[in-house]
Amino acid sequence: MKNKKILTLNTIAEFHEIGGLPKPEHPLISVFDYTDVTYQTDEKSITWLQHFYCIGLKRDLSGKFRYGQQQYDFDSGIASMVSPGQIVEIKVPAKNEEKPTGIIMCLHPDFLWNTSLARKIKDYEFFGYAVNEALFVSEKEEEIILNIFKNIQREYLSNIDDFTQNIIVSQIEVMLNYFERFYKRQFITRKKGNHQILERFEDVIETYFNSGKLLENGLPTAQEIAESLHMSPNYLGSLLKSLTGQSTQQHIHQKLIDKAKERLSTTQLSVSEIAYDMGFEHPQSFSKLFKSKTSQTPLEFRSSFN
């Protein structure tokens, strides 16, 4: 089995080249119709590592799209976001297949240089979501985003002046804020499925704590928990925050505290023994965490049962 070839795309111009698109009008930003993309390869799929952002609003995608380790079938309108450093694999449509529709913006980080969004864009967690955690948009939401795309495209195709960058960056920030709102809406409207995920999350945590892995490996990371649920860490964190107000790490710590309380109240084990059993090398670290979560030291908590 031959190794899969992975292209490296450092510039938007390189993406245009493999996508069979005309040279970009601007070296650092490009907005184009997805129907115009014709991947320049005879292979059935194409894979690349990109060093720029891509935000897409797509419809009628046949076949499969792989992002990281996740694969998804698209059969309705979705918005997806890819950040620099991500590996993307796309199944190349056959010649007789109907072309997907939609609009895509490629944005190089250098375009954001010396703007507030250069730092803030890293705070939008949906850039770390997997493809099967893409945003499903309503017709009204889609219209809002399409209008912003068109405003951005219109601006960089006009005569570039001292205001161009700031106007485009402000439009991008408005778009990202809308995406954040729409994702929050999606967490709410998919309440039943999300609560099922919460139940699975609780089961995974409970199983880990009861398996003896704490002593061997210490506390599980958000990455490990997310992988066991076949989710990206960012999406799991956002979902938990939406449902419970707590992050993944806060949930893990709460489960640890619950287990510690159980042992402090039902056993004669010393605080040091409990700390060691729960994966802490130093009892002081355990006591510090316990007090930060309960406003009591472990011994103060135990004494309340005597």
DRENDO-1510 file (C-alpha; in Angstrom, 1 decimal, always signed):
<recs>
REC; n; res; u; v; w
REC; 1; MET; +0.0; +0.0; +0.0 .
REC; 2; LYS; +1.6; +3.3; -1.1 .
REC; 3; ASN; +1.8; +6.2; +1.3 .
REC; 4; LYS; -0.8; +8.9; +0.7 .
REC; 5; LYS; +0.7; +12.1; -0.7 .
REC; 6; ILE; +0.1; +15.2; +1.4 .
REC; 7; LEU; +0.5; +18.5; -0.3 .
REC; 8; THR; +1.6; +21.6; +1.7 .
REC; 9; LEU; -0.3; +24.8; +0.9 .
REC; 10; ASN; +1.5; +27.8; +2.2 .
REC; 11; THR; -0.4; +30.4; +0.2 .
REC; 12; ILE; -3.9; +31.0; -1.1 .
REC; 13; ALA; -2.4; +31.1; -4.7 .
REC; 14; GLU; -1.3; +27.5; -4.2 .
REC; 15; PHE; -4.9; +26.5; -3.2 .
REC; 16; HIS; -6.2; +28.3; -6.3 .
REC; 17; GLU; -3.8; +26.3; -8.4 .
REC; 18; ILE; -4.8; +22.9; -7.2 .
REC; 19; GLY; -8.4; +23.9; -7.3 .
REC; 20; GLY; -8.2; +24.9; -10.9 .
REC; 21; LEU; -9.2; +28.5; -10.0 .
REC; 22; PRO; -7.9; +31.7; -11.6 .
REC; 23; LYS; -5.1; +33.5; -9.7 .
REC; 24; PRO; -6.5; +35.3; -6.6 .
REC; 25; GLU; -7.2; +39.0; -6.9 .
REC; 26; HIS; -5.6; +39.5; -3.5 .
REC; 27; PRO; -2.6; +37.4; -2.2 .
REC; 28; LEU; -4.0; +37.1; +1.4 .
REC; 29; ILE; -7.7; +36.8; +1.0 .
REC; 30; SER; -10.0; +35.2; -1.6 .
REC; 31; VAL; -13.8; +34.5; -1.8 .
REC; 32; PHE; -15.0; +32.2; -4.5 .
REC; 33; ASP; -17.9; +29.9; -5.5 .
REC; 34; TYR; -17.4; +26.3; -4.7 .
REC; 35; THR; -18.9; +25.3; -8.1 .
REC; 36; ASP; -15.8; +26.8; -9.7 .
REC; 37; VAL; -13.4; +24.4; -7.9 .
REC; 38; THR; -12.0; +21.7; -10.2 .
REC; 39; TYR; -9.3; +19.8; -8.4 .
REC; 40; GLN; -6.3; +19.3; -10.6 .
REC; 41; THR; -5.6; +15.6; -10.0 .
REC; 42; ASP; -6.5; +12.2; -11.5 .
REC; 43; GLU; -6.6; +10.7; -8.0 .
REC; 44; LYS; -9.9; +9.9; -6.3 .
REC; 45; SER; -9.0; +12.1; -3.3 .
REC; 46; ILE; -6.6; +14.9; -2.6 .
REC; 47; THR; -5.0; +15.7; +0.8 .
REC; 48; TRP; -3.2; +18.8; +1.9 .
REC; 49; LEU; -1.8; +20.6; +4.9 .
REC; 50; GLN; -2.8; +24.2; +4.8 .
REC; 51; HIS; -1.4; +27.3; +6.5 .
REC; 52; PHE; -4.3; +29.6; +6.2 .
REC; 53; TYR; -8.0; +29.8; +7.3 .
REC; 54; CYS; -10.9; +28.5; +5.2 .
REC; 55; ILE; -14.5; +29.3; +6.0 .
REC; 56; GLY; -17.0; +27.6; +3.8 .
REC; 57; LEU; -20.8; +27.6; +3.4 .
REC; 58; LYS; -21.6; +24.6; +1.3 .
REC; 59; ARG; -24.5; +22.7; -0.2 .
REC; 60; ASP; -25.1; +19.6; -2.2 .
REC; 61; LEU; -21.8; +17.9; -1.3 .
REC; 62; SER; -21.8; +14.4; -2.6 .
REC; 63; GLY; -19.4; +11.8; -1.3 .
REC; 64; LYS; -17.3; +12.3; +1.8 .
REC; 65; PHE; -15.1; +15.0; +3.3 .
REC; 66; ARG; -12.4; +14.1; +5.8 .
REC; 67; TYR; -11.0; +16.6; +8.4 .
REC; 68; GLY; -8.4; +15.3; +10.8 .
REC; 69; GLN; -9.6; +11.8; +11.7 .
REC; 70; GLN; -13.3; +12.4; +11.2 .
REC; 71; GLN; -15.4; +11.6; +8.1 .
REC; 72; TYR; -18.8; +13.0; +7.3 .
REC; 73; ASP; -21.5; +12.7; +4.6 .
REC; 74; PHE; -23.0; +16.1; +3.7 .
REC; 75; ASP; -26.5; +16.2; +2.4 .
REC; 76; SER; -27.6; +19.7; +3.5 .
REC; 77; GLY; -26.3; +23.2; +3.9 .
REC; 78; ILE; -23.4; +23.5; +6.4 .
REC; 79; ALA; -20.7; +25.9; +7.4 .
REC; 80; SER; -17.3; +24.6; +8.3 .
REC; 81; MET; -14.1; +26.3; +9.4 .
REC; 82; VAL; -10.5; +25.1; +9.0 .
REC; 83; SER; -7.6; +26.7; +10.7 .
REC; 84; PRO; -3.9; +26.9; +9.8 .
REC; 85; GLY; -2.0; +23.6; +10.4 .
REC; 86; GLN; -4.9; +21.4; +9.7 .
REC; 87; ILE; -4.8; +18.4; +7.3 .
REC; 88; VAL; -7.8; +18.3; +4.9 .
REC; 89; GLU; -8.7; +15.4; +2.7 .
REC; 90; ILE; -11.4; +15.7; +0.0 .
REC; 91; LYS; -12.9; +13.1; -2.2 .
REC; 92; VAL; -12.6; +14.4; -5.8 .
REC; 93; PRO; -16.0; +14.3; -7.5 .
REC; 94; ALA; -16.2; +12.2; -10.6 .
REC; 95; LYS; -16.8; +13.9; -13.9 .
REC; 96; ASN; -20.4; +12.8; -14.1 .
REC; 97; GLU; -21.2; +13.8; -10.5 .
REC; 98; GLU; -23.2; +17.0; -9.8 .
REC; 99; LYS; -20.9; +19.7; -8.5 .
REC; 100; PRO; -21.4; +21.0; -5.0 .
REC; 101; THR; -22.5; +24.6; -4.5 .
REC; 102; GLY; -21.6; +27.2; -2.0 .
REC; 103; ILE; -19.1; +29.9; -1.2 .
REC; 104; ILE; -15.6; +29.7; +0.4 .
REC; 105; MET; -13.3; +32.3; +1.9 .
REC; 106; CYS; -9.6; +31.6; +2.2 .
REC; 107; LEU; -7.8; +34.0; +4.7 .
REC; 108; HIS; -4.1; +34.1; +5.3 .
REC; 109; PRO; -3.1; +35.0; +8.9 .
REC; 110; ASP; -0.8; +37.7; +7.5 .
REC; 111; PHE; -3.9; +39.6; +6.4 .
REC; 112; LEU; -4.8; +40.1; +10.0 .
REC; 113; TRP; -1.4; +41.4; +11.0 .
REC; 114; ASN; -1.5; +44.4; +13.4 .
REC; 115; THR; -5.3; +44.0; +14.0 .
REC; 116; SER; -7.1; +43.0; +17.1 .
REC; 117; LEU; -8.6; +40.0; +15.3 .
REC; 118; ALA; -5.1; +38.5; +14.8 .
REC; 119; ARG; -5.1; +37.4; +18.4 .
REC; 120; LYS; -8.9; +37.1; +18.9 .
REC; 121; ILE; -9.4; +34.7; +16.0 .
REC; 122; LYS; -7.7; +32.0; +18.0 .
REC; 123; ASP; -10.3; +32.3; +20.7 .
REC; 124; TYR; -13.1; +31.1; +18.4 .
REC; 125; GLU; -13.2; +27.4; +19.4 .
REC; 126; PHE; -15.1; +26.3; +16.3 .
REC; 127; PHE; -11.9; +26.4; +14.3 .
REC; 128; GLY; -11.0; +23.3; +16.2 .
REC; 129; TYR; -14.2; +21.4; +15.7 .
REC; 130; ALA; -14.1; +18.3; +13.6 .
REC; 131; VAL; -16.0; +18.1; +10.3 .
REC; 132; ASN; -18.9; +16.1; +11.8 .
REC; 133; GLU; -19.3; +18.9; +14.2 .
REC; 134; ALA; -20.0; +21.4; +11.4 .
REC; 135; LEU; -22.6; +24.1; +11.7 .
REC; 136; PHE; -26.0; +23.4; +10.1 .
REC; 137; VAL; -27.5; +26.8; +9.1 .
REC; 138; SER; -31.1; +27.8; +8.5 .
REC; 139; GLU; -32.0; +29.6; +5.4 .
REC; 140; LYS; -32.2; +32.9; +7.3 .
REC; 141; GLU; -28.7; +32.3; +8.8 .
REC; 142; GLU; -27.3; +31.3; +5.5 .
REC; 143; GLU; -28.5; +34.6; +3.9 .
REC; 144; ILE; -26.8; +36.6; +6.7 .
REC; 145; ILE; -23.5; +34.8; +6.1 .
REC; 146; LEU; -23.7; +35.0; +2.3 .
REC; 147; ASN; -24.3; +38.8; +2.5 .
REC; 148; ILE; -21.1; +39.2; +4.6 .
REC; 149; PHE; -19.1; +37.0; +2.1 .
REC; 150; LYS; -20.3; +39.3; -0.7 .
REC; 151; ASN; -19.4; +42.4; +1.2 .
REC; 152; ILE; -15.9; +41.1; +1.8 .
REC; 153; GLN; -15.5; +40.1; -1.8 .
REC; 154; ARG; -16.8; +43.5; -3.1 .
REC; 155; GLU; -14.4; +45.3; -0.8 .
REC; 156; TYR; -11.2; +43.6; -1.8 .
REC; 157; LEU; -12.1; +43.7; -5.5 .
REC; 158; SER; -12.6; +47.5; -5.3 .
REC; 159; ASN; -9.7; +49.9; -5.3 .
REC; 160; ILE; -7.6; +49.1; -2.3 .
REC; 161; ASP; -6.9; +52.0; +0.0 .
REC; 162; ASP; -6.0; +52.7; +3.7 .
REC; 163; PHE; -9.5; +51.6; +4.8 .
REC; 164; THR; -9.7; +48.3; +3.0 .
REC; 165; GLN; -8.1; +46.0; +5.6 .
REC; 166; ASN; -10.0; +47.5; +8.5 .
REC; 167; ILE; -13.3; +47.2; +6.7 .
REC; 168; ILE; -12.7; +43.6; +5.7 .
REC; 169; VAL; -11.4; +42.6; +9.1 .
REC; 170; SER; -14.5; +44.1; +10.8 .
REC; 171; GLN; -16.7; +42.1; +8.4 .
REC; 172; ILE; -14.9; +38.9; +9.2 .
REC; 173; GLU; -15.3; +39.5; +12.9 .
REC; 174; VAL; -19.0; +40.1; +12.5 .
REC; 175; MET; -19.2; +36.8; +10.5 .
REC; 176; LEU; -17.3; +34.9; +13.2 .
REC; 177; ASN; -19.6; +36.3; +15.9 .
REC; 178; TYR; -22.6; +35.2; +14.0 .
REC; 179; PHE; -21.1; +31.7; +13.7 .
REC; 180; GLU; -20.6; +31.7; +17.5 .
REC; 181; ARG; -24.3; +32.6; +18.0 .
REC; 182; PHE; -25.4; +30.0; +15.5 .
REC; 183; TYR; -23.4; +27.3; +17.1 .
REC; 184; LYS; -24.9; +28.2; +20.5 .
REC; 185; ARG; -28.3; +27.8; +18.8 .
REC; 186; GLN; -27.3; +24.4; +17.5 .
REC; 187; PHE; -26.4; +23.2; +20.9 .
REC; 188; ILE; -29.9; +24.2; +22.1 .
REC; 189; THR; -31.9; +22.9; +19.3 .
REC; 190; ARG; -30.1; +19.5; +19.4 .
REC; 191; LYS; -30.8; +19.2; +23.1 .
REC; 192; LYS; -31.8; +15.5; +23.2 .
REC; 193; GLY; -28.7; +14.4; +21.3 .
REC; 194; ASN; -26.5; +16.7; +23.4 .
REC; 195; HIS; -27.8; +15.3; +26.7 .
REC; 196; GLN; -27.1; +11.8; +25.4 .
REC; 197; ILE; -23.5; +12.9; +24.8 .
REC; 198; LEU; -23.5; +14.3; +28.4 .
REC; 199; GLU; -24.6; +10.9; +29.7 .
REC; 200; ARG; -21.9; +9.2; +27.7 .
REC; 201; PHE; -19.4; +11.7; +29.0 .
REC; 202; GLU; -20.4; +10.9; +32.6 .
REC; 203; ASP; -20.1; +7.2; +31.8 .
REC; 204; VAL; -16.6; +7.5; +30.4 .
REC; 205; ILE; -15.4; +9.6; +33.4 .
REC; 206; GLU; -17.0; +7.1; +35.9 .
REC; 207; THR; -15.4; +4.1; +34.1 .
REC; 208; TYR; -12.0; +5.8; +34.1 .
REC; 209; PHE; -12.2; +6.6; +37.8 .
REC; 210; ASN; -13.3; +3.1; +38.7 .
REC; 211; SER; -10.7; +1.3; +36.6 .
REC; 212; GLY; -7.6; +2.2; +38.6 .
REC; 213; LYS; -6.2; +4.3; +35.8 .
REC; 214; LEU; -6.0; +7.3; +38.2 .
REC; 215; LEU; -3.1; +5.6; +40.1 .
REC; 216; GLU; -1.4; +4.6; +36.9 .
REC; 217; ASN; -1.9; +7.5; +34.6 .
REC; 218; GLY; -3.3; +10.4; +36.7 .
REC; 219; LEU; -6.2; +12.5; +35.7 .
REC; 220; PRO; -7.5; +12.0; +32.1 .
REC; 221; THR; -7.0; +14.9; +29.8 .
REC; 222; ALA; -9.8; +16.7; +27.9 .
REC; 223; GLN; -8.2; +15.3; +24.7 .
REC; 224; GLU; -8.4; +11.7; +25.9 .
REC; 225; ILE; -12.0; +12.0; +27.0 .
REC; 226; ALA; -13.0; +13.7; +23.7 .
REC; 227; GLU; -11.3; +11.0; +21.7 .
REC; 228; SER; -13.1; +8.3; +23.6 .
REC; 229; LEU; -16.4; +10.0; +22.6 .
REC; 230; HIS; -15.2; +10.5; +19.0 .
REC; 231; MET; -15.3; +14.2; +19.3 .
REC; 232; SER; -12.9; +17.1; +19.1 .
REC; 233; PRO; -11.8; +18.6; +22.5 .
REC; 234; ASN; -13.0; +22.0; +21.5 .
REC; 235; TYR; -16.5; +20.8; +20.5 .
REC; 236; LEU; -16.9; +18.8; +23.7 .
REC; 237; GLY; -15.8; +21.7; +25.8 .
REC; 238; SER; -18.2; +24.1; +24.0 .
REC; 239; LEU; -21.1; +21.6; +24.3 .
REC; 240; LEU; -20.5; +21.0; +28.1 .
REC; 241; LYS; -20.2; +24.7; +28.7 .
REC; 242; SER; -23.5; +25.3; +26.9 .
REC; 243; LEU; -25.3; +22.5; +28.9 .
REC; 244; THR; -23.7; +22.8; +32.3 .
REC; 245; GLY; -21.7; +26.0; +32.4 .
REC; 246; GLN; -18.5; +24.0; +33.1 .
REC; 247; SER; -15.5; +23.1; +30.9 .
REC; 248; THR; -14.3; +19.5; +30.4 .
REC; 249; GLN; -11.5; +20.0; +32.9 .
REC; 250; GLN; -13.9; +21.4; +35.5 .
REC; 251; HIS; -16.1; +18.3; +35.0 .
REC; 252; ILE; -13.1; +16.1; +35.5 .
REC; 253; HIS; -12.0; +17.9; +38.6 .
REC; 254; GLN; -15.6; +17.8; +40.0 .
REC; 255; LYS; -15.7; +14.0; +39.5 .
REC; 256; LEU; -12.3; +13.8; +41.3 .
REC; 257; ILE; -13.6; +15.8; +44.2 .
REC; 258; ASP; -16.8; +13.7; +44.4 .
REC; 259; LYS; -14.6; +10.5; +44.6 .
REC; 260; ALA; -12.3; +12.1; +47.2 .
REC; 261; LYS; -15.3; +13.1; +49.3 .
REC; 262; GLU; -16.6; +9.6; +49.2 .
REC; 263; ARG; -13.3; +8.2; +50.4 .
REC; 264; LEU; -12.8; +10.8; +53.1 .
REC; 265; SER; -16.3; +10.1; +54.5 .
REC; 266; THR; -16.4; +6.3; +54.2 .
REC; 267; THR; -12.8; +5.1; +54.8 .
REC; 268; GLN; -10.0; +5.5; +57.3 .
REC; 269; LEU; -7.4; +6.1; +54.6 .
REC; 270; SER; -5.1; +9.1; +55.2 .
REC; 271; VAL; -5.2; +12.2; +53.0 .
REC; 272; SER; -1.8; +11.2; +51.6 .
REC; 273; GLU; -3.1; +7.7; +50.7 .
REC; 274; ILE; -6.2; +9.1; +49.1 .
REC; 275; ALA; -4.1; +11.6; +47.1 .
REC; 276; TYR; -1.8; +8.9; +45.9 .
REC; 277; ASP; -4.7; +6.6; +44.9 .
REC; 278; MET; -6.1; +9.4; +42.9 .
REC; 279; GLY; -2.9; +9.9; +40.9 .
REC; 280; PHE; -1.3; +12.8; +42.9 .
REC; 281; GLU; +2.4; +12.5; +43.4 .
REC; 282; HIS; +2.3; +15.2; +46.1 .
REC; 283; PRO; -0.5; +15.3; +48.7 .
REC; 284; GLN; -0.2; +19.1; +48.9 .
REC; 285; SER; -1.4; +19.4; +45.3 .
REC; 286; PHE; -4.4; +17.3; +46.0 .
REC; 287; SER; -5.2; +19.3; +49.2 .
REC; 288; LYS; -4.9; +22.6; +47.3 .
REC; 289; LEU; -7.3; +21.4; +44.5 .
REC; 290; PHE; -9.7; +20.1; +47.1 .
REC; 291; LYS; -9.8; +23.3; +49.0 .
REC; 292; SER; -10.2; +25.4; +45.8 .
REC; 293; LYS; -13.3; +23.4; +44.9 .
REC; 294; THR; -14.9; +23.0; +48.3 .
REC; 295; SER; -13.5; +25.9; +50.5 .
REC; 296; GLN; -12.4; +23.2; +52.9 .
REC; 297; THR; -9.2; +21.2; +53.4 .
REC; 298; PRO; -9.7; +17.4; +53.1 .
REC; 299; LEU; -9.3; +17.1; +56.9 .
REC; 300; GLU; -11.8; +19.8; +57.5 .
REC; 301; PHE; -14.3; +18.0; +55.3 .
REC; 302; ARG; -13.6; +14.7; +57.0 .
REC; 303; SER; -14.1; +16.2; +60.5 .
REC; 304; SER; -17.6; +17.4; +59.5 .
REC; 305; PHE; -18.6; +13.7; +59.5 .
REC; 306; ASN; -17.4; +13.0; +63.0 .
</recs>
